[in-house]
Amino acid sequence: MTLRDDLRQEVITAIDKSLTGDLLYQRLRPDITPYLTATSKIPLKYLKAWERLIRHSLDSSLYEANALSARFKHHQVGSLRWLDIVNNNGFRREKALMLLDKPAPNRFLLCLLMRRLNDWVPQVRKAAGEALLRVAAVSDPEIVVDALFVTLPNWNVWGRLTDLEKQIFIQVIQITAVTQVLKNRLLSTAYGPVALIFSHAARAGVFDHCLLEFAQQSRQPSLRAKAYRAIFEAQLVACEGTTWQWVDKSQGKRKRVPVFSVRNLAQCASLSQYLDAAAHDRSPQVRRLAGEILIKELEHIGDNDFALARLLAADKSPSVAERGRFALAELV
């Protein structure tokens, strides 16, 4: 993993410019405009490496001057706000977060703010949650969704993320403008962990009324299959993380197993109709799901069960056809 050299140098130079100038005027209110401009060009990849670079550059700018200048900068410079949210000093991170109340300058800095929900200091995590709610409410929803697309897949990876921090994400998703933009993005995105993002976002309950829309209009097959499964099983299942499970206590062997949360939904009233739509989907992943549900719900499908079973049995996908043949054998 390497960061772009030109952009890397631009960020370092911008931090230096943001912290230089006449101490009599800038010691209380430094101008971090160059930093905001430079970070707007950073792609939303390798966030951990970019954060480490910014933290190191900030430390260098504050301490590599002469002793008097460094003392003035460190003790008398006011909060650098968006620059200070990655400061090595937890007190300065917390103070910077408590002062944030304006729209996010760009999507990269909003991602850094969301990453503070996994901060190693509990007080910083609390301040980050409060700051995120304030900032997200007044920020461009497109920027908020950009940041959510990057951070939501880390839901189960960030080890310090508790139910309290997860609730903050849910409240951000429930902002009306953010909900609409997120829905449109999920429907139109053809690549990436869209189904995983949907699983976490659906915890907020904002997509319960439009599951059929996701099932029929999403560009990504995995998301269509996820939505169809929620409709058929009348529940949304999401992975909460992993836990240890003993394989053999006598030998001290154990393994990681996933932990799932389940939220029940209203029972599907037109199972046969939706199952027929899934069986005609252009993706074998969705048609395979249709075969699985057909086998489980044979007693409740009605007169359409033979037609569906024959359709799936003739499918060009071997895994789909196998399920169709099994359903036909059960019906005979």
Secondary structure, 3 states (H helix, E strand, C coil): CCCCHHHHHHHHHHHHHHCCCCHHHHCCCCCCHHHHHHHCCCCCCCHHHHHHHHHHHHHHHHHCCCHHHHHHHHHHCCCCHHHHHHCCCHHHHHHHHHHCCCCCCCHHHHHHHHHHHHCCCHHHHHHHHHHHHHHHHHCCHHHHHHHHHHHHHHCCCCCCCCHHHHHHHHHHHCCHHHHHHHHHHHHHCCCCCHHHHHHHHHHHCCCHHHHHHHHHHCCCHHHHHHHHHHHHHCEEEEEEEEEEEEEEHHHCEEEEEEEEEEEECCCCCCHHHHHHHHHCCCCHHHHHHHHHHHHHCHHHHCCCHHHHHHHHHCCCCHHHHHHHHHHHHHHC
